[in-house]
Amino acid sequence: MRISESIYSVVAAMLLIPTLIHCTSSESDEVARKKSTKKDKPKINFEIGTPSRQKVGQMVQLPAEFKAFQEVNIYPKADGFVEQVLVDRGSVVRKGQVLMILDSPESEERLVAARSNTLKANALLVASKEHYRRLKSSSKVPGSVSALDLETAHARMMADSASLLGEEANLRALTKIKSYLTVTAPFDGIITERNVHPGALVGLGAKMEGPMMVLQQQNPLRLVIDVPETYAMSLKKGDVVSFSVNTLPNQTFREKISRRASNMNEKFRSETVEIDVPNNAGKFKPGMFAEVILSTEGTPNAFSVPSSAVIASTERQYIIRVTDGRAQFVDVRKGQQSGELTEVFGNLNADDKILLNPRDDLKEGTLVQ
C-alpha cells in the first residue's frame, strides 16, 4: 500500500512541473513586454519661441444699416384744423417750403385783440408822457405845480410804459403762434410719411397716434456699423472701407469713415462707426442693409504668438512660459487673429520663452527639457 502511494506522488509531481514552467515563462514575458513598452514610449519634443511684435492684420466682414442723415417727425405746434396739405408721401421738398396750412379762428381773433390792446396801451403811454412833460415844465415856476402831482404823473407814465411792454409781448407771442399754422420744411429732404388730411383736428390737445408727417434727408445717407471692441481700436477717422448691398450685386463701394462714437456699448461691447455715403442717384434707401469689409492693421504694441501656443479651457485661456526650466501658466486675452498668428494681452515680455506646441495636460511647475 505504501509503495502505491509513493508511485502516485511521483507521477503527480512530474505532471505539475510543466505547468509551473509555463506560468513562470508567461510572467517573464509580461514583465519583458512592459519594460519594452516603457522603453519604446516616444518622447514629446516641445518647441520654444518668444512673443513677437508682428502686426496681425485681418479682413473683417460686418453688417451695417443705412439711415437718413437727418430725420424729423413733424408735429403741430398750435391747435387747429388742417386746411391744406401741399405735399404727399415721396415729395421732394426744400428747406423753408410750405408743407401744410392749418386754420385756427380763435388764434386769429386773439391776435386782432392783442393788436388793439397794444395800440390802446401805446396811446395811453403817449398821453401820460405828454401830461408829465407839461407838469414838469410848469413846475419850473415856483408854486404852480405841487410835488405830489408831479410824482403822480411820473408814476402814471411808468405804469403805462409797463402796460405797453406787456401788450407787445402778448402780441409777439400770438404772432408766433399764428406762424405755427404754416408748417414748413426744416431742411431739404423727402416726405416719407403723411398721416393727416384736410379737416383733421391737430394740436397739443388733440389725440394723435403719430406725427403729421415724417421728413428725411436722404442725400447723403449715414451707413452705421457696430464694430466689436477687438477691431475698433485699430480704426481711425478717414480710413477707407469697402461695402456692398444685396440689391446691387457685383458692385463694391468705397468710402471714408466720417465719425466714431468714441464710446463702447456696454451691452454688445462695440463702438458705433458712421460713414457718409453720397446718394445723388437715390440708389440707397434708409433701412437697407449692407456688408462692410474692414481691413484692420492689428492692435498697436500687442504681442503676437502662434495660435497653437494658446490653450483655452472652460475656465481660462493661457500660454505656458518656461521659467527656470519649469512650466509656468500665464493668463492671456486673445485679440485679432490672422492665419496662424493671434494677438495676446497679458503679463508677457519680449524675451519670454514660451511653448509653441503645449499640451493641455501639462501641469504647472513640470520640468520642461
KACOR-V306967 format. One record per pair of residues at least 12 apart in sequence whose C-alpha atoms are under 6 Angstrom apart, sorted by the first residue. I is the first residue (numbers start at 1). J is the second residue. Records with the same first field share a line. If there is no record, write none. Layout:
I = J ; J
This chain:
47 = 355 ; 356 ; 357
48 = 354 ; 355 ; 356
49 = 353 ; 354
50 = 352 ; 353 ; 354
51 = 303 ; 304 ; 305 ; 350
52 = 303 ; 304
53 = 303
55 = 298
56 = 298 ; 338
57 = 296 ; 297 ; 298
58 = 295 ; 296 ; 338
59 = 294 ; 295
60 = 293 ; 294
61 = 292 ; 293
62 = 291 ; 292
63 = 290 ; 291
64 = 224 ; 225 ; 289 ; 290 ; 291
65 = 223 ; 224 ; 288 ; 289 ; 290
66 = 222 ; 223 ; 286 ; 287 ; 288
67 = 221 ; 222 ; 286 ; 287
68 = 216 ; 217 ; 218 ; 221 ; 286
69 = 217 ; 221 ; 222
70 = 216 ; 217
71 = 215 ; 216
72 = 214 ; 215
73 = 211 ; 214
74 = 211 ; 212 ; 213 ; 214
75 = 211 ; 212
76 = 203
77 = 180
78 = 203
79 = 202 ; 203
80 = 102 ; 103 ; 104 ; 201 ; 202
81 = 102 ; 103 ; 199 ; 200 ; 201
82 = 102 ; 198 ; 199 ; 200
83 = 101 ; 102 ; 103 ; 198
84 = 100 ; 101 ; 198
85 = 100
86 = 99 ; 100
87 = 99
89 = 191 ; 192 ; 193 ; 194
90 = 190 ; 191 ; 192
91 = 190 ; 191
92 = 189 ; 190
93 = 188 ; 189
94 = 188
95 = 185 ; 186 ; 187 ; 188
96 = 184 ; 185
97 = 184 ; 185
98 = 183 ; 184
99 = 183 ; 184
100 = 183
101 = 181 ; 182
102 = 181
111 = 174
114 = 171
118 = 167 ; 168
121 = 164
122 = 164
125 = 160 ; 161
128 = 157
129 = 157
132 = 153 ; 154
189 = 216 ; 217
190 = 215 ; 216
191 = 214 ; 215
192 = 214
193 = 213 ; 214
194 = 212 ; 213
195 = 212
196 = 212
219 = 278 ; 279
220 = 277 ; 278 ; 279
221 = 276 ; 277
222 = 275 ; 276
223 = 274 ; 275
224 = 273 ; 274
225 = 272 ; 273
226 = 270 ; 271 ; 272
227 = 270 ; 271
228 = 270
229 = 269 ; 270
230 = 335
234 = 299
237 = 257
238 = 256 ; 257
239 = 256 ; 257
240 = 255 ; 256
241 = 254 ; 255 ; 294
242 = 254 ; 292 ; 293
243 = 291 ; 292 ; 293
244 = 290 ; 291
245 = 290
257 = 275
258 = 274 ; 275
259 = 274
260 = 273
303 = 343 ; 344
304 = 342 ; 343 ; 344
305 = 341 ; 342
306 = 340 ; 341
307 = 340 ; 341 ; 342
309 = 356 ; 357
317 = 331
318 = 330 ; 331 ; 332
320 = 354 ; 355
321 = 353 ; 354
322 = 353 ; 354
325 = 367 ; 368
326 = 365 ; 366 ; 367 ; 368
327 = 364 ; 365 ; 366
328 = 364
332 = 344 ; 345 ; 346
333 = 345
